[in-house]
Amino acid sequence: MDKMFKEIKVSREVVEHKKYCDVCGVEISMGLACSAARCQICRKDLCEKCIGTEKSTFDEYRDVWCINCWTIGEKYRPAIKELDAKCKQLYDDWYAECKEPR
């Protein structure tokens, strides 16, 4: 080896970031942002096994609910669905009235 150069061994610490399911503790693969599953209500990070339900969406992020939040919502969802239908009907009536000839 040339006298002007010395070989020096350097050790470096490597930091790995891992994500775990907030419900069961299993490691979650950290892939694309669109593959991440976080409950819409309690904001827990979820593995596929701990998802209660998932809404079909073409959005960048997934709309998911954990099993616990989805179960709690069983008593609320029928009333919400009914009110959504009523709101839709009110909008339809409003728009129809605006389109009537004056």
Steps between C-alpha positions, in 0.01 A plus 500: 500500500619849419641696796264791428191289554391317811222249527263594782203286597188700595190353659169673447176457687204412280154616606201307372146630519229241553127540538280277715125448517360699793244227566688167483866609486593319178757674278344687209688511172584861419425521129328774308296764681187363333557161664497646853187427702401739780158498667293802395377554856761396759799547261664168597739346247353166393622177347269332246366262767385784730300696240128488580391634163637692206313738273570463128676812386725617221660752734869507585437368851287214623174560690506235773350450844637272771283213623425680827387831345301320230320291764420807713361668187239227443247692712572831321529403133128435432405850622789655308391320182144622549614861554730480196203393288292788640780749426532368145124541451512858632782587257310337213185700588700824526674449165176396328326815624786718373469343154125570474412772250423836662 
